[in-house]
Amino acid sequence: MMPLAMAGIGDCNTIKKITGQDELRRHLAELGFVVGEEVRVVSELGGNLILSVKDSRVALDKSMAMRIMV
C-alpha cells in the first residue's frame, strides 16, 4: 500500500484504506473516495492532484491525497 499522492500520472489504482478523522473520511466519501473504488491520477498542478473517480474529476491537495491508501 502507498499513499495516492505517490501514484504516477495516468496510473489506475484501487482505494484500499482511508486514514484520518471521521469528518475527513466522510468528506472524501462524499467526493467518491471510498474503499474499493477505482481512482486515476489525471495530472498534478502546483502540488494539487487532479483525480478521476466515479466518472468525475476532483482536485485534492497533497495532504488529503496522502490519507488515501492505494
All heavy atoms as TSV, in Angstrom:
chain	resi	resn	atom	element	x	y	z
A	1	MET	N	N	0.840	-1.199	0.000
A	1	MET	CA	C	0.000	0.000	0.000
A	1	MET	C	C	0.871	1.245	0.000
A	1	MET	O	O	1.924	1.273	0.626
A	1	MET	CB	C	-0.877	0.022	1.258
A	1	MET	CG	C	-2.282	-0.400	0.998
A	1	MET	SD	S	-3.490	-0.092	2.310
A	1	MET	CE	C	-2.706	-0.524	3.804
A	2	MET	N	N	0.397	2.262	-0.715
A	2	MET	CA	C	1.099	3.549	-0.733
A	2	MET	C	C	0.059	4.664	-0.785
A	2	MET	O	O	-1.074	4.441	-1.195
A	2	MET	CB	C	2.018	3.626	-1.953
A	2	MET	CG	C	1.288	3.680	-3.268
A	2	MET	SD	S	2.395	3.935	-4.650
A	2	MET	CE	C	1.247	3.866	-6.002
A	3	PRO	N	N	0.459	5.866	-0.380
A	3	PRO	CA	C	-0.487	6.994	-0.471
A	3	PRO	C	C	-0.776	7.341	-1.928
A	3	PRO	O	O	0.097	7.216	-2.782
A	3	PRO	CB	C	0.255	8.144	0.214
A	3	PRO	CG	C	1.382	7.527	0.952
A	3	PRO	CD	C	1.700	6.241	0.262
A	4	LEU	N	N	-1.980	7.785	-2.201
A	4	LEU	CA	C	-2.377	8.169	-3.558
A	4	LEU	C	C	-1.471	9.272	-4.103
A	4	LEU	O	O	-1.205	9.333	-5.298
A	4	LEU	CB	C	-3.844	8.624	-3.562
A	4	LEU	CG	C	-4.439	9.013	-4.899
A	4	LEU	CD1	C	-4.346	7.882	-5.906
A	4	LEU	CD2	C	-5.877	9.447	-4.738
A	5	ALA	N	N	-0.958	10.121	-3.221
A	5	ALA	CA	C	-0.080	11.227	-3.645
A	5	ALA	C	C	1.196	10.703	-4.308
A	5	ALA	O	O	1.841	11.429	-5.060
A	5	ALA	CB	C	0.271	12.112	-2.460
A	6	MET	N	N	1.581	9.447	-4.037
A	6	MET	CA	C	2.795	8.865	-4.607
A	6	MET	C	C	2.548	8.176	-5.943
A	6	MET	O	O	3.487	7.774	-6.619
A	6	MET	CB	C	3.389	7.829	-3.641
A	6	MET	CG	C	3.646	8.370	-2.275
A	6	MET	SD	S	5.017	9.495	-2.267
A	6	MET	CE	C	5.730	9.141	-0.692
A	7	ALA	N	N	1.279	8.006	-6.325
A	7	ALA	CA	C	0.950	7.313	-7.577
A	7	ALA	C	C	1.357	8.160	-8.772
A	7	ALA	O	O	1.341	9.389	-8.716
A	7	ALA	CB	C	-0.544	7.016	-7.627
A	8	GLY	N	N	1.716	7.497	-9.847
A	8	GLY	CA	C	2.128	8.196	-11.064
A	8	GLY	C	C	0.942	8.704	-11.858
A	8	GLY	O	O	-0.167	8.194	-11.738
A	9	ILE	N	N	1.185	9.706	-12.685
A	9	ILE	CA	C	0.131	10.274	-13.528
A	9	ILE	C	C	-0.307	9.215	-14.539
A	9	ILE	O	O	0.517	8.574	-15.183
A	9	ILE	CB	C	0.627	11.561	-14.220
A	9	ILE	CG1	C	0.835	12.636	-13.162
A	9	ILE	CG2	C	-0.366	12.034	-15.279
A	9	ILE	CD1	C	1.516	13.881	-13.649
A	10	GLY	N	N	-1.616	9.027	-14.645
A	10	GLY	CA	C	-2.167	8.035	-15.556
A	10	GLY	C	C	-2.387	6.676	-14.919
A	10	GLY	O	O	-3.046	5.823	-15.489
A	11	ASP	N	N	-1.822	6.462	-13.727
A	11	ASP	CA	C	-1.990	5.181	-13.041
A	11	ASP	C	C	-3.425	5.018	-12.540
A	11	ASP	O	O	-4.000	5.935	-11.978
A	11	ASP	CB	C	-1.054	5.070	-11.823
A	11	ASP	CG	C	0.404	4.898	-12.209
A	11	ASP	OD1	O	0.674	4.771	-13.420
A	11	ASP	OD2	O	1.257	4.889	-11.316
A	12	CYS	N	N	-3.962	3.823	-12.752
A	12	CYS	CA	C	-5.289	3.488	-12.231
A	12	CYS	C	C	-5.086	2.637	-10.987
A	12	CYS	O	O	-4.378	1.636	-11.035
A	12	CYS	CB	C	-6.085	2.748	-13.289
A	12	CYS	SG	S	-7.837	2.815	-13.009
A	13	ASN	N	N	-5.641	3.046	-9.870
A	13	ASN	CA	C	-5.453	2.360	-8.594
A	13	ASN	C	C	-6.794	2.099	-7.926
A	13	ASN	O	O	-7.760	2.801	-8.183
A	13	ASN	CB	C	-4.608	3.227	-7.648
A	13	ASN	CG	C	-3.231	3.507	-8.197
A	13	ASN	OD1	O	-2.376	2.640	-8.195
A	13	ASN	ND2	N	-3.026	4.716	-8.681
A	14	THR	N	N	-6.803	1.119	-7.039
A	14	THR	CA	C	-7.988	0.834	-6.233
A	14	THR	C	C	-7.740	1.322	-4.811
A	14	THR	O	O	-6.682	1.056	-4.246
A	14	THR	CB	C	-8.266	-0.686	-6.208
A	14	THR	OG1	O	-8.416	-1.140	-7.560
A	14	THR	CG2	C	-9.544	-0.988	-5.442
A	15	ILE	N	N	-8.696	2.060	-4.261
A	15	ILE	CA	C	-8.561	2.577	-2.899
A	15	ILE	C	C	-8.667	1.411	-1.917
A	15	ILE	O	O	-9.631	0.650	-1.948
A	15	ILE	CB	C	-9.641	3.633	-2.609
A	15	ILE	CG1	C	-9.482	4.824	-3.561
A	15	ILE	CG2	C	-9.584	4.083	-1.143
A	15	ILE	CD1	C	-10.607	5.834	-3.493
A	16	LYS	N	N	-7.665	1.287	-1.048
A	16	LYS	CA	C	-7.635	0.197	-0.079
A	16	LYS	C	C	-7.978	0.660	1.329
A	16	LYS	O	O	-8.527	-0.095	2.117
A	16	LYS	CB	C	-6.258	-0.474	-0.086
A	16	LYS	CG	C	-5.963	-1.177	-1.409
A	16	LYS	CD	C	-4.693	-1.987	-1.334
A	16	LYS	CE	C	-4.484	-2.805	-2.590
A	16	LYS	NZ	N	-4.128	-2.024	-3.748
A	17	LYS	N	N	-7.643	1.909	1.658
A	17	LYS	CA	C	-7.871	2.405	3.019
A	17	LYS	C	C	-7.852	3.927	2.993
A	17	LYS	O	O	-7.123	4.533	2.221
A	17	LYS	CB	C	-6.758	1.877	3.935
A	17	LYS	CG	C	-6.909	2.233	5.391
A	17	LYS	CD	C	-5.768	1.633	6.204
A	17	LYS	CE	C	-5.874	2.002	7.653
A	17	LYS	NZ	N	-4.742	1.541	8.438
A	18	ILE	N	N	-8.642	4.540	3.869
A	18	ILE	CA	C	-8.631	5.997	4.024
A	18	ILE	C	C	-8.382	6.291	5.498
A	18	ILE	O	O	-9.122	5.808	6.362
A	18	ILE	CB	C	-9.936	6.637	3.531
A	18	ILE	CG1	C	-10.087	6.366	2.035
A	18	ILE	CG2	C	-9.945	8.127	3.827
A	18	ILE	CD1	C	-11.381	6.837	1.440
A	19	THR	N	N	-7.324	7.039	5.777
A	19	THR	CA	C	-6.972	7.354	7.155
A	19	THR	C	C	-7.440	8.766	7.497
A	19	THR	O	O	-7.793	9.543	6.617
A	19	THR	CB	C	-5.446	7.249	7.368
A	19	THR	OG1	O	-4.802	8.233	6.551
A	19	THR	CG2	C	-4.929	5.878	7.003
A	20	GLY	N	N	-7.424	9.096	8.775
A	20	GLY	CA	C	-7.817	10.441	9.211
A	20	GLY	C	C	-9.046	10.390	10.087
A	20	GLY	O	O	-9.602	9.340	10.368
A	21	GLN	N	N	-9.470	11.566	10.527
A	21	GLN	CA	C	-10.624	11.668	11.414
A	21	GLN	C	C	-11.921	11.401	10.643
A	21	GLN	O	O	-11.972	11.523	9.426
A	21	GLN	CB	C	-10.666	13.043	12.056
A	21	GLN	CG	C	-9.463	13.292	12.964
A	21	GLN	CD	C	-9.524	14.653	13.623
A	21	GLN	OE1	O	-10.244	15.534	13.197
A	21	GLN	NE2	N	-8.739	14.820	14.681
A	22	ASP	N	N	-12.969	11.056	11.386
A	22	ASP	CA	C	-14.256	10.708	10.780
A	22	ASP	C	C	-14.768	11.777	9.825
A	22	ASP	O	O	-15.257	11.469	8.749
A	22	ASP	CB	C	-15.320	10.480	11.876
A	22	ASP	CG	C	-15.103	9.180	12.621
A	22	ASP	OD1	O	-14.278	8.360	12.156
A	22	ASP	OD2	O	-15.732	8.990	13.671
A	23	GLU	N	N	-14.641	13.029	10.234
A	23	GLU	CA	C	-15.147	14.125	9.408
A	23	GLU	C	C	-14.433	14.182	8.058
A	23	GLU	O	O	-15.069	14.365	7.025
A	23	GLU	CB	C	-14.952	15.448	10.151
A	23	GLU	CG	C	-15.844	16.548	9.642
A	23	GLU	CD	C	-15.828	17.766	10.560
A	23	GLU	OE1	O	-16.107	17.607	11.767
A	23	GLU	OE2	O	-15.530	18.850	10.063
A	24	LEU	N	N	-13.123	13.987	8.058
A	24	LEU	CA	C	-12.350	13.988	6.819
A	24	LEU	C	C	-12.725	12.794	5.951
A	24	LEU	O	O	-12.930	12.943	4.737
A	24	LEU	CB	C	-10.848	13.948	7.131
A	24	LEU	CG	C	-9.952	13.809	5.898
A	24	LEU	CD1	C	-9.928	15.129	5.140
A	24	LEU	CD2	C	-8.560	13.408	6.291
A	25	ARG	N	N	-12.855	11.624	6.565
A	25	ARG	CA	C	-13.209	10.423	5.796
A	25	ARG	C	C	-14.603	10.565	5.190
A	25	ARG	O	O	-14.840	10.164	4.050
A	25	ARG	CB	C	-13.126	9.177	6.684
A	25	ARG	CG	C	-11.697	8.847	7.073
A	25	ARG	CD	C	-11.506	7.407	7.485
A	25	ARG	NE	N	-12.482	6.928	8.447
A	25	ARG	CZ	C	-12.257	6.788	9.744
A	25	ARG	NH1	N	-11.090	7.099	10.256
A	25	ARG	NH2	N	-13.210	6.333	10.545
A	26	ARG	N	N	-15.520	11.174	5.933
A	26	ARG	CA	C	-16.872	11.395	5.424
A	26	ARG	C	C	-16.842	12.356	4.235
A	26	ARG	O	O	-17.511	12.138	3.229
A	26	ARG	CB	C	-17.759	11.958	6.544
A	26	ARG	CG	C	-19.234	11.907	6.224
A	26	ARG	CD	C	-20.123	12.354	7.391
A	26	ARG	NE	N	-19.788	11.707	8.654
A	26	ARG	CZ	C	-19.289	12.345	9.722
A	26	ARG	NH1	N	-19.077	13.651	9.682
A	26	ARG	NH2	N	-19.024	11.692	10.832
A	27	HIS	N	N	-16.050	13.419	4.342
A	27	HIS	CA	C	-15.923	14.386	3.253
A	27	HIS	C	C	-15.377	13.710	1.994
A	27	HIS	O	O	-15.898	13.912	0.896
A	27	HIS	CB	C	-15.009	15.540	3.685
A	27	HIS	CG	C	-14.736	16.527	2.605
A	27	HIS	ND1	N	-15.719	17.330	2.070
A	27	HIS	CD2	C	-13.594	16.835	1.938
A	27	HIS	CE1	C	-15.188	18.094	1.122
A	27	HIS	NE2	N	-13.910	17.803	1.024
A	28	LEU	N	N	-14.333	12.894	2.147
A	28	LEU	CA	C	-13.760	12.186	0.997
A	28	LEU	C	C	-14.774	11.211	0.399
A	28	LEU	O	O	-14.861	11.080	-0.825
A	28	LEU	CB	C	-12.472	11.463	1.404
A	28	LEU	CG	C	-11.269	12.372	1.666
A	28	LEU	CD1	C	-10.117	11.575	2.253
A	28	LEU	CD2	C	-10.825	13.075	0.400
A	29	ALA	N	N	-15.551	10.541	1.250
A	29	ALA	CA	C	-16.573	9.608	0.765
A	29	ALA	C	C	-17.628	10.346	-0.061
A	29	ALA	O	O	-18.087	9.841	-1.089
A	29	ALA	CB	C	-17.221	8.874	1.933
A	30	GLU	N	N	-17.983	11.557	0.373
A	30	GLU	CA	C	-18.963	12.351	-0.376
A	30	GLU	C	C	-18.437	12.730	-1.755
A	30	GLU	O	O	-19.205	12.897	-2.696
A	30	GLU	CB	C	-19.335	13.616	0.407
A	30	GLU	CG	C	-20.225	13.319	1.596
A	30	GLU	CD	C	-20.371	14.501	2.538
A	30	GLU	OE1	O	-19.787	15.580	2.277
A	30	GLU	OE2	O	-21.065	14.339	3.559
A	31	LEU	N	N	-17.105	12.838	-1.866
A	31	LEU	CA	C	-16.491	13.149	-3.158
A	31	LEU	C	C	-16.324	11.901	-4.031
A	31	LEU	O	O	-15.946	12.003	-5.186
A	31	LEU	CB	C	-15.115	13.803	-2.946
A	31	LEU	CG	C	-15.122	15.181	-2.296
A	31	LEU	CD1	C	-13.698	15.634	-2.014
A	31	LEU	CD2	C	-15.827	16.191	-3.181
A	32	GLY	N	N	-16.593	10.734	-3.458
A	32	GLY	CA	C	-16.485	9.489	-4.224
A	32	GLY	C	C	-15.305	8.619	-3.847
A	32	GLY	O	O	-15.108	7.559	-4.427
A	33	PHE	N	N	-14.510	9.061	-2.877
A	33	PHE	CA	C	-13.329	8.296	-2.467
A	33	PHE	C	C	-13.721	7.294	-1.384
A	33	PHE	O	O	-13.724	7.622	-0.201
A	33	PHE	CB	C	-12.223	9.230	-1.968
A	33	PHE	CG	C	-11.716	10.147	-3.046
A	33	PHE	CD1	C	-12.209	11.431	-3.162
A	33	PHE	CD2	C	-10.763	9.714	-3.951
A	33	PHE	CE1	C	-11.764	12.282	-4.168
A	33	PHE	CE2	C	-10.308	10.546	-4.958
A	33	PHE	CZ	C	-10.812	11.829	-5.065
A	34	VAL	N	N	-14.096	6.091	-1.802
A	34	VAL	CA	C	-14.480	5.033	-0.879
A	34	VAL	C	C	-13.644	3.793	-1.160
A	34	VAL	O	O	-13.168	3.598	-2.281
A	34	VAL	CB	C	-15.990	4.707	-0.980
A	34	VAL	CG1	C	-16.832	5.852	-0.452
A	34	VAL	CG2	C	-16.381	4.368	-2.399
A	35	VAL	N	N	-13.469	2.959	-0.153
A	35	VAL	CA	C	-12.669	1.745	-0.294
A	35	VAL	C	C	-13.262	0.867	-1.388
A	35	VAL	O	O	-14.470	0.677	-1.469
A	35	VAL	CB	C	-12.604	0.982	1.050
A	35	VAL	CG1	C	-11.924	-0.362	0.878
A	35	VAL	CG2	C	-11.878	1.821	2.095
A	36	GLY	N	N	-12.388	0.375	-2.274
A	36	GLY	CA	C	-12.808	-0.480	-3.377
A	36	GLY	C	C	-13.029	0.266	-4.675
A	36	GLY	O	O	-13.142	-0.338	-5.738
A	37	GLU	N	N	-13.093	1.590	-4.614
A	37	GLU	CA	C	-13.341	2.406	-5.815
A	37	GLU	C	C	-12.048	2.587	-6.606
A	37	GLU	O	O	-10.970	2.711	-6.051
A	37	GLU	CB	C	-13.902	3.770	-5.395
A	37	GLU	CG	C	-14.422	4.611	-6.536
A	37	GLU	CD	C	-15.580	3.972	-7.274
A	37	GLU	OE1	O	-16.508	3.464	-6.627
A	37	GLU	OE2	O	-15.543	3.983	-8.515
A	38	GLU	N	N	-12.169	2.614	-7.940
A	38	GLU	CA	C	-11.022	2.883	-8.813
A	38	GLU	C	C	-10.781	4.397	-8.850
A	38	GLU	O	O	-11.736	5.172	-8.923
A	38	GLU	CB	C	-11.313	2.404	-10.235
A	38	GLU	CG	C	-11.419	0.905	-10.366
A	38	GLU	CD	C	-10.063	0.247	-10.548
A	38	GLU	OE1	O	-9.262	0.740	-11.355
A	38	GLU	OE2	O	-9.814	-0.758	-9.868
A	39	VAL	N	N	-9.515	4.792	-8.810
A	39	VAL	CA	C	-9.158	6.208	-8.890
A	39	VAL	C	C	-7.935	6.346	-9.786
A	39	VAL	O	O	-7.037	5.518	-9.759
A	39	VAL	CB	C	-8.921	6.816	-7.478
A	39	VAL	CG1	C	-7.773	6.143	-6.773
A	39	VAL	CG2	C	-8.696	8.305	-7.553
A	40	ARG	N	N	-7.936	7.387	-10.643
A	40	ARG	CA	C	-6.819	7.595	-11.557
A	40	ARG	C	C	-6.291	9.003	-11.392
A	40	ARG	O	O	-7.057	9.961	-11.261
A	40	ARG	CB	C	-7.295	7.381	-12.998
A	40	ARG	CG	C	-6.177	7.369	-14.017
A	40	ARG	CD	C	-6.648	6.858	-15.354
A	40	ARG	NE	N	-7.796	7.594	-15.860
A	40	ARG	CZ	C	-7.700	8.733	-16.571
A	40	ARG	NH1	N	-6.519	9.242	-16.858
A	40	ARG	NH2	N	-8.780	9.343	-16.990
A	41	VAL	N	N	-4.968	9.131	-11.384
A	41	VAL	CA	C	-4.330	10.442	-11.310
A	41	VAL	C	C	-4.306	11.021	-12.719
A	41	VAL	O	O	-3.671	10.465	-13.613
A	41	VAL	CB	C	-2.898	10.338	-10.740
A	41	VAL	CG1	C	-2.249	11.712	-10.671
A	41	VAL	CG2	C	-2.902	9.690	-9.361
A	42	VAL	N	N	-5.019	12.128	-12.934
A	42	VAL	CA	C	-5.087	12.750	-14.257
A	42	VAL	C	C	-3.895	13.671	-14.466
A	42	VAL	O	O	-3.208	13.601	-15.483
A	42	VAL	CB	C	-6.416	13.528	-14.441
A	42	VAL	CG1	C	-6.452	14.228	-15.784
A	42	VAL	CG2	C	-7.596	12.584	-14.280
A	43	SER	N	N	-3.631	14.538	-13.494
A	43	SER	CA	C	-2.489	15.447	-13.601
A	43	SER	C	C	-2.171	16.038	-12.236
A	43	SER	O	O	-2.887	15.820	-11.258
A	43	SER	CB	C	-2.774	16.572	-14.607
A	43	SER	OG	O	-3.828	17.385	-14.156
A	44	GLU	N	N	-1.076	16.804	-12.217
A	44	GLU	CA	C	-0.653	17.465	-10.979
A	44	GLU	C	C	-0.398	18.929	-11.301
A	44	GLU	O	O	0.319	19.259	-12.231
A	44	GLU	CB	C	0.623	16.802	-10.459
A	44	GLU	CG	C	1.049	17.330	-9.112
A	44	GLU	CD	C	2.268	16.601	-8.559
A	44	GLU	OE1	O	2.668	15.569	-9.121
A	44	GLU	OE2	O	2.814	17.097	-7.565
A	45	LEU	N	N	-1.039	19.803	-10.528
A	45	LEU	CA	C	-0.898	21.240	-10.743
A	45	LEU	C	C	-0.526	21.924	-9.434
A	45	LEU	O	O	-1.320	21.915	-8.496
A	45	LEU	CB	C	-2.209	21.852	-11.249
A	45	LEU	CG	C	-2.680	21.471	-12.643
A	45	LEU	CD1	C	-4.093	21.966	-12.865
A	45	LEU	CD2	C	-1.760	22.065	-13.691
A	46	GLY	N	N	0.648	22.457	-9.346
A	46	GLY	CA	C	1.065	23.217	-8.171
A	46	GLY	C	C	0.880	22.501	-6.854
A	46	GLY	O	O	0.422	23.093	-5.894
A	47	GLY	N	N	1.185	21.211	-6.806
A	47	GLY	CA	C	1.047	20.453	-5.572
A	47	GLY	C	C	-0.321	19.852	-5.365
A	47	GLY	O	O	-0.527	19.072	-4.443
A	48	ASN	N	N	-1.281	20.216	-6.207
A	48	ASN	CA	C	-2.617	19.620	-6.136
A	48	ASN	C	C	-2.738	18.516	-7.173
A	48	ASN	O	O	-2.166	18.610	-8.254
A	48	ASN	CB	C	-3.698	20.671	-6.402
A	48	ASN	CG	C	-3.727	21.731	-5.326
A	48	ASN	OD1	O	-3.486	21.449	-4.162
A	48	ASN	ND2	N	-4.011	22.957	-5.714
A	49	LEU	N	N	-3.490	17.478	-6.843
A	49	LEU	CA	C	-3.702	16.375	-7.771
A	49	LEU	C	C	-5.090	16.481	-8.387
A	49	LEU	O	O	-6.057	16.751	-7.688
A	49	LEU	CB	C	-3.583	15.032	-7.050
A	49	LEU	CG	C	-2.229	14.695	-6.450
A	49	LEU	CD1	C	-2.336	13.414	-5.626
A	49	LEU	CD2	C	-1.189	14.523	-7.532
A	50	ILE	N	N	-5.160	16.280	-9.692
A	50	ILE	CA	C	-6.443	16.187	-10.377
A	50	ILE	C	C	-6.707	14.689	-10.530
A	50	ILE	O	O	-5.914	13.975	-11.141
A	50	ILE	CB	C	-6.421	16.869	-11.763
A	50	ILE	CG1	C	-5.888	18.293	-11.668
A	50	ILE	CG2	C	-7.812	16.823	-12.400
A	50	ILE	CD1	C	-6.695	19.238	-10.832
A	51	LEU	N	N	-7.811	14.226	-9.942
A	51	LEU	CA	C	-8.105	12.797	-9.902
A	51	LEU	C	C	-9.414	12.498	-10.605
A	51	LEU	O	O	-10.333	13.307	-10.582
A	51	LEU	CB	C	-8.200	12.335	-8.443
A	51	LEU	CG	C	-6.979	12.658	-7.586
A	51	LEU	CD1	C	-7.314	12.524	-6.120
A	51	LEU	CD2	C	-5.822	11.767	-7.959
A	52	SER	N	N	-9.471	11.330	-11.217
A	52	SER	CA	C	-10.705	10.861	-11.839
A	52	SER	C	C	-11.258	9.748	-10.973
A	52	SER	O	O	-10.597	8.730	-10.762
A	52	SER	CB	C	-10.396	10.350	-13.250
A	52	SER	OG	O	-11.548	9.797	-13.830
A	53	VAL	N	N	-12.468	9.954	-10.455
A	53	VAL	CA	C	-13.117	8.948	-9.605
A	53	VAL	C	C	-14.615	8.975	-9.894
A	53	VAL	O	O	-15.210	10.050	-9.995
A	53	VAL	CB	C	-12.808	9.187	-8.111
A	53	VAL	CG1	C	-13.340	10.516	-7.634
A	53	VAL	CG2	C	-13.317	8.053	-7.245
A	54	LYS	N	N	-15.219	7.817	-10.096
A	54	LYS	CA	C	-16.666	7.711	-10.381
A	54	LYS	C	C	-17.104	8.663	-11.490
A	54	LYS	O	O	-18.040	9.439	-11.336
A	54	LYS	CB	C	-17.480	7.977	-9.118
A	54	LYS	CG	C	-17.374	6.864	-8.098
A	54	LYS	CD	C	-18.422	7.005	-7.023
A	54	LYS	CE	C	-18.352	5.819	-6.074
A	54	LYS	NZ	N	-19.308	5.894	-4.998
A	55	ASP	N	N	-16.429	8.633	-12.616
A	55	ASP	CA	C	-16.781	9.440	-13.796
A	55	ASP	C	C	-16.772	10.940	-13.556
A	55	ASP	O	O	-17.450	11.691	-14.244
A	55	ASP	CB	C	-18.156	9.035	-14.354
A	55	ASP	CG	C	-18.184	7.593	-14.832
A	55	ASP	OD1	O	-17.128	7.121	-15.300
A	55	ASP	OD2	O	-19.233	6.952	-14.744
A	56	SER	N	N	-16.033	11.409	-12.553
A	56	SER	CA	C	-15.902	12.850	-12.363
A	56	SER	C	C	-14.456	13.177	-12.003
A	56	SER	O	O	-13.691	12.301	-11.615
A	56	SER	CB	C	-16.852	13.350	-11.267
A	56	SER	OG	O	-16.536	12.744	-10.040
A	57	ARG	N	N	-14.115	14.428	-12.171
A	57	ARG	CA	C	-12.763	14.874	-11.839
A	57	ARG	C	C	-12.798	15.709	-10.575
A	57	ARG	O	O	-13.653	16.578	-10.433
A	57	ARG	CB	C	-12.171	15.683	-12.982
A	57	ARG	CG	C	-11.844	14.796	-14.150
A	57	ARG	CD	C	-11.062	15.515	-15.181
A	57	ARG	NE	N	-10.727	14.562	-16.236
A	57	ARG	CZ	C	-9.826	14.785	-17.145
A	57	ARG	NH1	N	-9.167	15.923	-17.157
A	57	ARG	NH2	N	-9.574	13.885	-18.064
A	58	VAL	N	N	-11.844	15.408	-9.691
A	58	VAL	CA	C	-11.797	16.082	-8.395
A	58	VAL	C	C	-10.364	16.540	-8.160
A	58	VAL	O	O	-9.421	15.815	-8.460
A	58	VAL	CB	C	-12.224	15.110	-7.262
A	58	VAL	CG1	C	-12.158	15.785	-5.914
A	58	VAL	CG2	C	-13.617	14.557	-7.520
A	59	ALA	N	N	-10.202	17.759	-7.634
A	59	ALA	CA	C	-8.876	18.257	-7.264
A	59	ALA	C	C	-8.704	18.087	-5.757
A	59	ALA	O	O	-9.583	18.451	-4.982
A	59	ALA	CB	C	-8.738	19.726	-7.642
A	60	LEU	N	N	-7.578	17.488	-5.377
A	60	LEU	CA	C	-7.264	17.322	-3.954
A	60	LEU	C	C	-5.866	17.843	-3.702
A	60	LEU	O	O	-4.989	17.688	-4.548
A	60	LEU	CB	C	-7.255	15.835	-3.572
A	60	LEU	CG	C	-8.546	15.110	-3.273
A	60	LEU	CD1	C	-8.226	13.730	-2.727
A	60	LEU	CD2	C	-9.415	15.855	-2.298
A	61	ASP	N	N	-5.644	18.446	-2.537
A	61	ASP	CA	C	-4.271	18.838	-2.212
A	61	ASP	C	C	-3.511	17.606	-1.740
A	61	ASP	O	O	-4.090	16.576	-1.406
A	61	ASP	CB	C	-4.236	19.998	-1.220
A	61	ASP	CG	C	-4.700	19.628	0.175
A	61	ASP	OD1	O	-5.151	18.495	0.376
A	61	ASP	OD2	O	-4.594	20.480	1.063
A	62	LYS	N	N	-2.188	17.743	-1.755
A	62	LYS	CA	C	-1.331	16.597	-1.434
A	62	LYS	C	C	-1.591	16.024	-0.044
A	62	LYS	O	O	-1.550	14.812	0.148
A	62	LYS	CB	C	0.148	17.014	-1.537
A	62	LYS	CG	C	0.706	16.818	-2.933
A	62	LYS	CD	C	1.864	15.844	-2.897
A	62	LYS	CE	C	2.231	15.324	-4.269
A	62	LYS	NZ	N	3.031	16.170	-5.066
A	63	SER	N	N	-1.891	16.881	0.951
A	63	SER	CA	C	-2.107	16.366	2.305
A	63	SER	C	C	-3.338	15.465	2.363
A	63	SER	O	O	-3.340	14.465	3.084
A	63	SER	CB	C	-2.222	17.520	3.312
A	63	SER	OG	O	-3.376	18.273	3.064
A	64	MET	N	N	-4.376	15.791	1.601
A	64	MET	CA	C	-5.562	14.930	1.552
A	64	MET	C	C	-5.242	13.647	0.803
A	64	MET	O	O	-5.648	12.567	1.210
A	64	MET	CB	C	-6.711	15.659	0.845
A	64	MET	CG	C	-7.229	16.815	1.616
A	64	MET	SD	S	-8.567	16.383	2.689
A	64	MET	CE	C	-9.929	16.923	1.751
A	65	ALA	N	N	-4.498	13.754	-0.303
A	65	ALA	CA	C	-4.158	12.577	-1.102
A	65	ALA	C	C	-3.249	11.622	-0.318
A	65	ALA	O	O	-3.272	10.417	-0.563
A	65	ALA	CB	C	-3.485	13.008	-2.404
A	66	MET	N	N	-2.485	12.147	0.642
A	66	MET	CA	C	-1.628	11.287	1.456
A	66	MET	C	C	-2.458	10.393	2.387
A	66	MET	O	O	-1.980	9.374	2.870
A	66	MET	CB	C	-0.668	12.127	2.305
A	66	MET	CG	C	0.421	12.818	1.518
A	66	MET	SD	S	1.548	11.705	0.696
A	66	MET	CE	C	2.606	11.226	2.042
A	67	ARG	N	N	-3.714	10.737	2.642
A	67	ARG	CA	C	-4.566	9.962	3.539
A	67	ARG	C	C	-5.313	8.837	2.809
A	67	ARG	O	O	-5.956	8.012	3.447
A	67	ARG	CB	C	-5.582	10.880	4.223
A	67	ARG	CG	C	-4.889	11.915	5.083
A	67	ARG	CD	C	-5.881	12.782	5.803
A	67	ARG	NE	N	-5.211	13.780	6.618
A	67	ARG	CZ	C	-4.685	13.541	7.802
A	67	ARG	NH1	N	-4.708	12.349	8.303
A	67	ARG	NH2	N	-4.116	14.515	8.483
A	68	ILE	N	N	-5.236	8.839	1.480
A	68	ILE	CA	C	-5.899	7.804	0.693
A	68	ILE	C	C	-4.859	6.769	0.292
A	68	ILE	O	O	-3.902	7.086	-0.436
A	68	ILE	CB	C	-6.570	8.408	-0.569
A	68	ILE	CG1	C	-7.591	9.470	-0.149
A	68	ILE	CG2	C	-7.215	7.313	-1.403
A	68	ILE	CD1	C	-8.148	10.278	-1.300
A	69	MET	N	N	-5.008	5.552	0.794
A	69	MET	CA	C	-4.045	4.488	0.511
A	69	MET	C	C	-4.542	3.633	-0.655
A	69	MET	O	O	-5.699	3.216	-0.681
A	69	MET	CB	C	-3.851	3.585	1.738
A	69	MET	CG	C	-3.304	4.319	2.927
A	69	MET	SD	S	-1.632	4.867	2.612
A	69	MET	CE	C	-1.389	5.998	3.946
A	70	VAL	N	N	-3.642	3.386	-1.604
A	70	VAL	CA	C	-3.983	2.553	-2.770
A	70	VAL	C	C	-3.030	1.377	-2.868
A	70	VAL	O	O	-1.971	1.382	-2.257
A	70	VAL	CB	C	-3.969	3.373	-4.072
A	70	VAL	CG1	C	-5.092	4.395	-4.061
A	70	VAL	CG2	C	-2.645	4.054	-4.303
